[in-house]
Amino acid sequence: MEKKKNTPKLRFPEFTGEWEEKKLGHFFKDLKTGMTPYRGNLDYFKGRIPWITSGELCYNIILKTNEYITEQAIKDTNLKIYEPNTLFIAITGLEAPGTRGKCALNGIPAATNQSCMAFEAHPNINTRFLFYWYNKYGTFLYYKYAQGTKQQSFNNAIVENFDFIYSTLAEQTKIATFLTAVDEKLTQLKKKKTLLEQYKKGVMQKLFSQELRFKDDNNQDFPDWQELPGNYIFKNVSDKNHISELPILAITQEYGAIPRELIDYNITVTDKSVDSYKVVQIGDFIISLRSFQGGIEYSKYNGICSPAYIILRPIMEIEDCFFKSFFKTELYIKALNKNIEGIRDGKMISYKYFSEINLPYPSLPEQQKIATFLSAIDEKISHSSAQIEKMEAWKKGLLQQMLV
């Protein structure tokens, strides 16, 4: 049987020859876990020294942390401050179980807690190269080697035993530099998207508080806005007369009302239960169990949904995008929560309560102007999201082809 060659599919032309393979422990200069200063001493957490926890590890480069500790906390606990480009691996993930096995690099000097393993490499290994290698293999290695059934974790011995395939330091450095440039571009795209989202949030606040107003096509002021109870604009519909071909909709804060098969939403329902489902039409709004947290959802699909939801259908002429945006504002969510302090998970905002909250009703032309303006921002945000997804897929392909 022919021996597998340790060479990557995609390579810079100046490098040739097979990569070597050794146990990862061969390259450790230091490998240890941190610890948590005594929580009872609040002064320990009023410092300026970044303190990394496992919940912050997501194959990323950490430039700021959620908590900061003092010099005294470092002294009293013998914590070590790690220089930038130390590799951190989440070994237990007590704060966020989904992070177990994930890694990060620190971009700043930082200490860490007992849920993280800090890996300082020998000078003959480029730590960023190791970081990208772990990006490719970390999840696989975690599920292969994690110990325990309830609180799966790594330990030093397991990590030391990983089979690590590596190239010369010069090739490692070139690969790491190239992938770092890709990450920097991704960071720029994500920052652009965040700024667009922040801009939209700020401009929505000004639009719906009427601090910012549009003019009509003749450069004249639009009429004053009306304030109407919810039931003047929307009725509560409970149409259960449907056929089985209609898709079952998931009601989500992220996507609104969307067919379940389009997202990772696997809940089995019986034919009998589907008979009681309500019909949702394009342009309907849905009050969900989470509306007191994230506002009211919008549907751009025809389908059916659980009878637990309240379906709102316009009875006045409206511009959908105007109300779609308004129902997601902090202003409206605060209004929903104003008198429902007792509502928590599992309880529903009633149509009666929805009806008691006054809604803005500008003239239809002004609604349309506002909707057009906000839709243009949404298009830019969607374009940024598509760019990010495309570059992340490209990066994933690079990791597969540039590393063995």
C-alpha positions in Angstrom: 0.0 0.0 0.0 1.4 3.4 -1.0 2.2 5.7 1.8 0.1 8.9 1.9 2.2 11.9 1.1 2.0 14.8 3.5 1.8 17.6 1.0 -1.0 20.2 0.6 -3.1 20.5 -2.5 -2.5 24.3 -2.7 1.0 25.6 -2.2 3.2 28.6 -2.8 5.5 27.7 -5.7 8.8 28.3 -3.9 8.1 25.5 -1.5 8.5 21.8 -2.2 8.9 18.5 -0.4 6.8 16.7 2.1 5.7 18.1 5.4 6.8 16.4 8.6 4.6 14.8 11.2 5.1 14.7 15.0 3.1 14.7 18.2 1.9 18.2 19.0 3.5 18.0 22.5 6.9 18.1 20.8 6.4 21.8 20.1 5.3 22.9 23.6 7.3 25.5 25.4 4.6 25.8 28.0 1.1 24.4 28.3 -1.1 25.1 31.3 -4.5 26.3 32.4 -5.4 29.4 34.3 -7.8 30.0 37.2 -10.5 32.3 38.5 -9.7 34.9 41.2 -12.0 34.6 44.2 -15.3 36.0 43.1 -16.2 37.2 46.5 -13.5 39.9 46.2 -15.1 42.3 43.7 -12.0 44.4 43.7 -10.2 41.7 41.8 -12.4 42.4 38.8 -11.9 46.2 38.7 -8.5 46.2 36.9 -7.2 46.6 33.4 -5.6 43.2 32.7 -7.6 41.3 30.1 -8.9 38.0 31.4 -10.0 35.4 28.9 -12.8 32.8 29.5 -13.7 29.9 27.3 -17.0 31.6 26.2 -14.8 34.1 24.2 -13.1 31.4 22.2 -14.5 30.9 18.7 -11.6 30.4 16.3 -11.0 34.1 16.6 -8.3 36.7 17.6 -9.2 38.3 20.9 -8.7 42.0 21.1 -10.9 42.7 24.1 -12.3 40.6 26.9 -15.6 40.6 28.9 -13.8 40.9 32.2 -10.6 42.6 33.4 -8.7 41.8 36.6 -6.1 43.7 38.8 -2.4 43.2 39.4 -3.4 42.1 42.9 -5.5 39.3 41.5 -2.6 38.2 39.4 -0.3 38.2 42.4 -2.7 36.5 44.8 -3.5 33.7 42.3 -0.1 33.3 40.6 -1.9 33.8 37.2 0.4 34.3 34.2 -0.1 37.1 31.7 0.4 35.6 28.3 1.9 37.7 25.5 0.0 38.1 22.2 -0.1 35.1 19.8 -0.6 32.6 22.6 -3.0 29.8 21.5 -5.9 29.3 23.9 -8.1 26.1 23.8 -11.4 25.7 25.6 -11.0 22.5 27.5 -14.3 22.4 29.5 -16.4 25.4 28.5 -18.3 25.8 31.8 -19.5 29.3 30.8 -20.6 28.3 27.3 -20.7 24.6 26.7 -20.8 25.0 22.9 -17.3 26.5 23.0 -15.6 23.3 24.3 -12.7 22.4 22.0 -12.7 25.8 20.2 -9.6 28.0 20.1 -8.5 31.6 19.8 -5.3 33.7 19.7 -4.9 36.6 22.0 -4.1 39.8 20.2 -3.4 41.5 23.5 -1.5 40.4 26.7 -4.0 38.5 28.8 -4.5 36.0 31.6 -7.1 33.2 31.5 -9.3 31.0 33.7 -9.3 27.3 34.4 -11.5 26.5 31.5 -8.8 27.4 29.0 -5.5 25.8 28.1 -2.8 28.3 27.1 -0.3 26.9 24.6 3.0 28.6 24.1 4.9 27.1 21.1 8.6 26.7 20.5 10.3 29.3 18.2 10.4 26.7 15.4 6.6 26.8 15.1 4.6 29.9 13.9 1.8 30.1 16.4 -0.5 31.7 13.8 0.1 28.7 11.5 -0.8 26.4 14.5 -3.9 28.5 15.0 -5.1 28.0 11.4 -4.2 24.3 11.6 -6.4 24.1 14.7 -9.1 26.0 12.9 -9.2 23.1 10.4 -8.9 20.2 12.8 -10.0 21.4 16.2 -13.7 20.4 16.1 -12.8 16.9 14.7 -10.1 16.5 17.4 -12.4 17.6 20.2 -15.1 15.0 19.3 -12.5 12.3 18.8 -10.6 12.8 22.0 -12.9 14.6 24.5 -13.3 12.8 27.7 -16.3 12.4 29.9 -20.0 12.2 29.1 -21.5 15.1 31.0 -18.7 17.6 30.9 -16.5 16.6 28.0 -13.1 18.1 28.3 -9.5 18.0 27.0 -6.5 17.6 29.2 -2.8 18.3 28.5 -2.0 14.7 27.7 -4.6 14.5 25.0 -3.5 17.7 23.3 0.1 16.7 23.5 -0.8 13.5 21.6 -2.4 15.2 18.6 -0.8 14.2 15.3 0.5 17.5 13.9 1.7 17.8 10.3 3.8 20.9 9.6 6.1 22.5 7.1 9.3 24.6 7.4 9.1 27.7 9.5 9.4 29.8 6.3 6.4 28.1 4.7 4.4 28.2 7.9 5.0 32.0 8.1 4.0 32.6 4.5 0.7 30.6 5.0 0.0 32.3 8.3 0.6 35.7 6.7 -1.7 35.0 3.8 -4.5 33.6 6.0 -4.1 36.6 8.4 -4.7 38.9 5.4 -7.9 37.0 4.6 -9.0 37.3 8.2 -8.3 41.1 8.2 -10.5 41.5 5.1 -13.2 39.5 6.9 -12.9 41.7 9.9 -13.3 44.8 7.7 -16.4 43.4 6.1 -17.9 42.5 9.5 -17.1 45.9 10.8 -18.8 47.5 7.8 -21.9 45.4 8.4 -21.9 46.3 12.1 -21.6 50.0 11.2 -24.5 49.7 8.7 -26.6 48.0 11.4 -25.8 50.7 13.9 -26.6 53.4 11.4 -30.0 51.8 10.6 -30.8 51.5 14.3 -30.0 55.2 14.9 -31.9 56.4 11.9 -34.9 54.3 12.7 -35.0 55.9 16.2 -35.0 59.3 14.6 -37.6 58.4 11.9 -40.1 56.8 14.3 -39.8 59.5 16.9 -40.4 62.0 14.0 -37.1 63.8 14.8 -36.3 63.2 11.2 -39.1 63.7 8.6 -39.2 63.4 4.8 -40.7 65.9 2.4 -43.2 65.0 -0.3 -42.3 65.1 -4.0 -43.2 68.8 -4.1 -40.8 69.5 -1.2 -43.8 70.1 1.1 -44.3 68.7 4.6 -46.3 65.5 4.9 -49.5 65.6 7.1 -49.1 65.0 10.8 -49.0 61.4 11.9 -52.0 59.7 13.4 -51.8 57.5 16.5 -54.2 54.6 16.2 -54.9 51.6 18.5 -53.4 48.4 17.1 -56.9 46.9 16.3 -57.7 49.9 14.0 -54.9 48.8 11.7 -54.7 45.0 12.2 -57.2 42.3 12.8 -56.6 39.0 14.5 -57.1 36.1 12.0 -57.5 32.4 12.8 -58.0 30.7 9.4 -57.5 27.0 9.8 -58.9 26.1 6.4 -55.8 25.0 4.6 -54.3 22.2 2.5 -51.4 20.0 3.4 -49.2 21.5 0.6 -48.7 24.7 2.5 -45.2 24.8 4.2 -45.0 24.8 7.9 -43.5 28.1 9.0 -41.0 28.6 11.9 -41.5 32.0 13.6 -38.0 33.3 14.4 -36.5 36.6 15.6 -33.7 36.2 13.1 -35.6 35.4 9.9 -39.2 36.3 10.7 -41.7 33.7 9.5 -39.8 31.3 7.3 -40.4 27.7 6.0 -38.8 25.2 8.4 -36.9 23.4 5.7 -35.0 26.6 4.9 -33.3 26.7 8.4 -32.1 24.2 10.9 -35.5 23.7 12.6 -36.3 20.0 13.1 -39.5 19.5 15.1 -41.8 16.6 14.2 -45.5 17.3 14.1 -48.4 14.9 13.5 -51.0 15.2 10.8 -53.7 15.7 13.4 -51.8 18.6 15.0 -51.2 20.2 11.6 -55.0 20.3 11.1 -55.2 22.9 13.8 -52.5 25.2 12.3 -53.3 28.7 11.2 -52.9 30.0 7.7 -50.3 32.7 7.2 -50.4 34.9 4.1 -47.6 37.1 2.7 -47.7 40.4 4.5 -49.1 39.0 7.8 -47.5 39.9 11.1 -47.1 37.3 13.9 -47.1 37.7 17.6 -44.7 35.0 19.0 -43.8 33.8 22.4 -40.7 36.0 22.1 -42.3 39.2 21.0 -41.8 40.9 24.3 -38.1 40.4 23.7 -37.6 40.9 19.9 -40.8 42.5 18.6 -43.4 41.2 16.1 -42.4 39.0 13.2 -43.3 39.5 9.5 -44.0 36.9 6.9 -43.0 37.1 3.2 -44.2 33.5 2.7 -47.6 31.8 2.5 -47.8 28.9 4.9 -49.2 27.6 8.2 -48.0 28.0 11.7 -48.8 26.7 15.2 -52.1 27.9 16.7 -50.1 29.2 19.6 -49.3 32.3 17.5 -51.5 35.3 16.9 -51.7 36.3 13.2 -52.2 40.0 12.5 -53.5 41.1 9.1 -53.8 44.7 7.9 -57.3 46.1 7.6 -56.0 49.6 6.5 -53.8 50.3 3.6 -50.2 50.2 4.9 -46.6 49.9 3.6 -45.4 46.6 5.0 -41.8 47.6 5.4 -42.8 50.6 7.5 -44.5 48.4 10.1 -42.0 45.6 9.7 -39.3 48.1 10.8 -41.4 49.8 13.5 -42.4 46.5 15.2 -38.6 45.8 15.7 -37.7 49.2 17.3 -36.7 49.5 20.9 -39.5 52.1 21.2 -42.2 49.5 20.4 -40.6 46.7 22.3 -40.6 48.9 25.4 -44.2 49.7 24.8 -45.0 46.0 24.7 -43.2 45.4 28.0 -44.6 48.5 29.8 -47.5 46.7 31.5 -46.6 43.1 31.1 -44.0 42.6 33.9 -45.5 39.2 34.6 -45.0 37.8 31.1 -42.1 35.5 30.8 -41.2 32.5 28.6 -44.2 30.4 27.7 -46.7 33.3 27.9 -48.2 35.2 25.0 -48.9 38.8 24.4 -52.7 38.8 23.7 -54.4 40.5 20.7 -56.3 42.6 23.3 -53.0 43.9 24.8 -51.6 44.5 21.3 -54.7 46.6 20.5 -54.2 48.8 23.5 -50.9 50.1 22.2 -51.2 53.1 19.9 -49.3 52.7 16.6 -48.0 55.5 14.3 -49.9 55.9 11.1 -48.2 58.4 8.7 -49.8 59.1 5.4 -49.2 56.2 3.0 -46.8 58.2 0.8 -44.6 59.0 3.8 -44.8 55.4 4.9 -43.5 54.5 1.4 -40.7 57.0 1.6 -39.5 55.7 4.9 -39.8 52.1 3.7 -37.8 52.8 0.6 -35.1 54.5 2.6 -34.8 51.7 5.1 -35.0 49.0 2.4 -32.0 50.6 0.7 -30.0 50.2 4.0 -31.2 46.6 4.3 -29.9 45.9 0.8 -26.5 47.2 1.8 -26.6 45.0 4.9 -27.6 42.0 2.9 -24.9 42.6 0.4 -22.3 42.8 3.2 -23.7 39.5 4.7 -23.3 37.9 1.3 -19.7 39.1 1.0 -18.9 37.8 4.4 -20.5 34.4 3.7 -18.6 34.2 0.4 -15.3 35.0 2.0 -15.8 32.6 4.9 -16.5 29.8 2.4 -13.4 30.8 0.5 -11.3 30.8 3.7 -12.7 27.4 4.6 -11.6 26.1 1.2 -8.2 27.6 1.7 -7.8 25.8 5.1 -8.7 22.5 3.5 -6.2 22.9 0.6 -3.3 24.8 2.2 -3.0 22.6 5.3 -2.4 18.9 5.6 
